[in-house]
Amino acid sequence: MHFEPSEEQRLIEQAARQFAAEVLRPKAAERDQKSLFPEEELRKLGELGLLGVNVPEQYGGSQAGVVAYSLALSQIAQADASVSVAMAVTNMVAEVICAFGTEEQKQKYVPRLCSGDAVAGAFALSEPQSGSDAASLKTVAEKVDGGYRLTGSKQWITSGDRAGVIVVWARTDAGAPVDKRNQAAGLSAFLVEAGTPGLVAGRPEHKLGLKGSTTVPLTLDGCFVPDSARLSKEGDGFRIAMVALDGGRIGIASQAVGIGRAALLAAKDYSKERKQFDKALCDFQAIANMLADAGTQLDAAQLLALRAAFLKESGQPFSQKAAMAKLYASEAAGRICDMALQVHGGYGYTQEFPVERYLRDVRVSRIYEGTSEIQRVVIARSVLKEFSDHAS
Ligand SMILES: Cc1cc2nc3c(=O)[nH]c(=O)nc-3n(C[C@H](O)[C@H](O)[C@H](O)COP(=O)(O)OP(=O)(O)OC[C@H]3O[C@@H](n4cnc5c(N)ncnc54)[C@H](O)[C@@H]3O)c2cc1C
């Protein structure tokens, strides 16, 4: 394993850093305070090739790989976490269509996602009564002549009211006897276009953070989708969701790294400027130790994220490593943001400095795309298996 990014990876990261600094950072606080969705910014990300970093060129992507994607996403998140979550979900949807879609589906949707023409993609798995236990979801896809009718409710859908295309998971086994141990086998995934009759987005949630990103409930009231909208075969939905989430967790880890880095930089700068007892804060060992711990944890988080990205990119198993990266990076970034606020003292608790936004934005990275508790379930499963493999 090597630690030096390639020339291409460096260029992508550099493009993202420059865009983040020049376009995103100046208005990030305003987008947060006014809950402004970054529609124009997403289009520009598309123009720069940053909405499909790991998508093949033939479908409009940059084909620069998962490591480049991780580096770019961290840069965007460092400036504005709300933009980065829309970028991450759009990338995830484009990748999922590339991995499981027909040629027609790839041609139809992926270039629009990568260019920003579709503004964003959305991923509708969660429901009011099923979050961690995704396999128990209740939305039904009833087979009808020429397609399916989707009926049910989705909850917490990032960009669900803005997306051009939404991947919707639904049961194609409704009516069959319920087998609690094998509910996942009855799930299928569908590509539902914005504007489909019967698809209604509800009021955006008032969230603690990520205020520039919209998170909405969706109602599907007998939405008709043709057979050609089904992704892969009937019953393949759960596998598709798990594959997508494995990759998505690399995105959330990278996002957390970016927010954590923003917080550490803010703490470093403030600790050099602010004086108490005639000394800069950074000259107090207690403060310097906080920065040292944060720097170490941030490096560890990024290394875990990049390792998972490297494994995915090189076609190796990466599920457990992505869970580790997501778990560690989200929790470490949370501690780093909290530390940064502490270093700012009372000022950190106000909107005069960005650290309160970082702390609010980072919190959800321990919840979405699998909570920390669920990551531990995934990791424990592999650790227990590895341990028994060593013992035998
Ligand atoms: C801002 C935001 C954006 C989101 N975007 C999307 C999106 O675009 N698409 C989408 O489909 N979903 C999205 N989600 C939903 C998110 O993935 C879920 O919130 C998450 O999976 C947790 O589900 P839940 O909220 O129902 O919590 P629950 O599953 O009810 O969990 C509640 C608590 O119980 C714990 N718990 C549950 N099961 C176990 C277990 N087996 N072992 C130990 N602890 C357990 C959890 O860790 C958690 O602490 C988003 C959520 C938020 C807040």
The ligand as an SDF file (V2000), in Angstrom:
LIG
                    3D

 53 58  0  0  0  0  0  0  0  0999 V2000
  -30.1770   14.2170    8.1100 C   0  0  0  0  0  0  0  0  0  0  0  0
  -30.5110   12.8110    7.7450 C   0  0  0  0  0  0  0  0  0  0  0  0
  -30.4220   12.4170    6.4200 C   0  0  0  0  0  0  0  0  0  0  0  0
  -30.7810   11.1140    6.0480 C   0  0  0  0  0  0  0  0  0  0  0  0
  -30.7550   10.7630    4.7240 N   0  0  0  0  0  0  0  0  0  0  0  0
  -31.2660    9.5540    4.3540 C   0  0  0  0  0  0  0  0  0  0  0  0
  -31.4210    9.2260    2.9560 C   0  0  0  0  0  0  0  0  0  0  0  0
  -31.0670   10.0130    2.0560 O   0  0  0  0  0  0  0  0  0  0  0  0
  -31.9740    8.0370    2.6390 N   0  0  0  0  0  0  0  0  0  0  0  0
  -32.3970    7.1340    3.5690 C   0  0  0  0  0  0  0  0  0  0  0  0
  -32.8860    6.0760    3.2020 O   0  0  0  0  0  0  0  0  0  0  0  0
  -32.2480    7.4160    4.9040 N   0  0  0  0  0  0  0  0  0  0  0  0
  -31.7050    8.5930    5.3060 C   0  0  0  0  0  0  0  0  0  0  0  0
  -31.5700    8.8940    6.6460 N   0  0  0  0  0  0  0  0  0  0  0  0
  -32.0300    7.9220    7.6350 C   0  0  0  0  0  0  0  0  0  0  0  0
  -30.9080    7.2660    8.4190 C   0  0  0  0  0  0  0  0  0  0  0  0
  -30.1980    6.3760    7.6120 O   0  0  0  0  0  0  0  0  0  0  0  0
  -31.5530    6.6140    9.6500 C   0  0  0  0  0  0  0  0  0  0  0  0
  -31.9300    7.6740   10.5130 O   0  0  0  0  0  0  0  0  0  0  0  0
  -30.6220    5.6530   10.3480 C   0  0  0  0  0  0  0  0  0  0  0  0
  -30.4170    4.5040    9.5630 O   0  0  0  0  0  0  0  0  0  0  0  0
  -31.1700    5.2350   11.7100 C   0  0  0  0  0  0  0  0  0  0  0  0
  -32.4920    4.8200   11.6180 O   0  0  0  0  0  0  0  0  0  0  0  0
  -33.5940    5.4280   12.6250 P   0  0  0  0  0  0  0  0  0  0  0  0
  -33.4530    6.8950   12.5950 O   0  0  0  0  0  0  0  0  0  0  0  0
  -34.9000    4.8350   12.2720 O   0  0  0  0  0  0  0  0  0  0  0  0
  -33.1410    4.9290   14.0530 O   0  0  0  0  0  0  0  0  0  0  0  0
  -33.4460    3.4910   14.6960 P   0  0  0  0  0  0  0  0  0  0  0  0
  -33.0920    2.4110   13.7370 O   0  0  0  0  0  0  0  0  0  0  0  0
  -34.8070    3.4960   15.2660 O   0  0  0  0  0  0  0  0  0  0  0  0
  -32.3680    3.4730   15.8750 O   0  0  0  0  0  0  0  0  0  0  0  0
  -32.5490    4.1940   17.0790 C   0  0  0  0  0  0  0  0  0  0  0  0
  -31.3620    3.8620   17.9920 C   0  0  0  0  0  0  0  0  0  0  0  0
  -31.3240    2.4580   18.2590 O   0  0  0  0  0  0  0  0  0  0  0  0
  -30.0740    1.9130   17.8690 C   0  0  0  0  0  0  0  0  0  0  0  0
  -30.2340    0.5790   17.3140 N   0  0  0  0  0  0  0  0  0  0  0  0
  -31.1300    0.1480   16.3780 C   0  0  0  0  0  0  0  0  0  0  0  0
  -30.9280   -1.1350   16.0910 N   0  0  0  0  0  0  0  0  0  0  0  0
  -29.8750   -1.5420   16.8510 C   0  0  0  0  0  0  0  0  0  0  0  0
  -29.1730   -2.7900   17.0000 C   0  0  0  0  0  0  0  0  0  0  0  0
  -29.4850   -3.8630   16.2780 N   0  0  0  0  0  0  0  0  0  0  0  0
  -28.1490   -2.8240   17.8700 N   0  0  0  0  0  0  0  0  0  0  0  0
  -27.8060   -1.7410   18.5920 C   0  0  0  0  0  0  0  0  0  0  0  0
  -28.4220   -0.5430   18.4980 N   0  0  0  0  0  0  0  0  0  0  0  0
  -29.4390   -0.4520   17.6300 C   0  0  0  0  0  0  0  0  0  0  0  0
  -29.5430    2.8800   16.8090 C   0  0  0  0  0  0  0  0  0  0  0  0
  -28.1350    2.7880   16.6970 O   0  0  0  0  0  0  0  0  0  0  0  0
  -30.0130    4.2050   17.3700 C   0  0  0  0  0  0  0  0  0  0  0  0
  -29.1270    4.6430   18.3590 O   0  0  0  0  0  0  0  0  0  0  0  0
  -31.1750   10.1760    7.0370 C   0  0  0  0  0  0  0  0  0  0  0  0
  -31.2310   10.5710    8.3820 C   0  0  0  0  0  0  0  0  0  0  0  0
  -30.9270   11.8560    8.7310 C   0  0  0  0  0  0  0  0  0  0  0  0
  -31.0480   12.2560   10.1720 C   0  0  0  0  0  0  0  0  0  0  0  0
  1  2  1  0
  2  3  1  0
  2 52  2  0
  3  4  2  0
  4  5  1  0
  4 50  1  0
  5  6  2  0
  6  7  1  0
  6 13  1  0
  7  8  2  0
  7  9  1  0
  9 10  1  0
 10 11  2  0
 10 12  1  0
 12 13  2  0
 13 14  1  0
 14 15  1  0
 14 50  1  0
 15 16  1  0
 16 17  1  0
 16 18  1  0
 18 19  1  0
 18 20  1  0
 20 21  1  0
 20 22  1  0
 22 23  1  0
 23 24  1  0
 24 25  2  0
 24 26  1  0
 24 27  1  0
 27 28  1  0
 28 29  2  0
 28 30  1  0
 28 31  1  0
 31 32  1  0
 32 33  1  0
 33 34  1  0
 33 48  1  0
 34 35  1  0
 35 36  1  0
 35 46  1  0
 36 37  1  0
 36 45  1  0
 37 38  2  0
 38 39  1  0
 39 40  1  0
 39 45  2  0
 40 41  1  0
 40 42  2  0
 42 43  1  0
 43 44  2  0
 44 45  1  0
 46 47  1  0
 46 48  1  0
 48 49  1  0
 50 51  2  0
 51 52  1  0
 52 53  1  0
M  END
$$$$
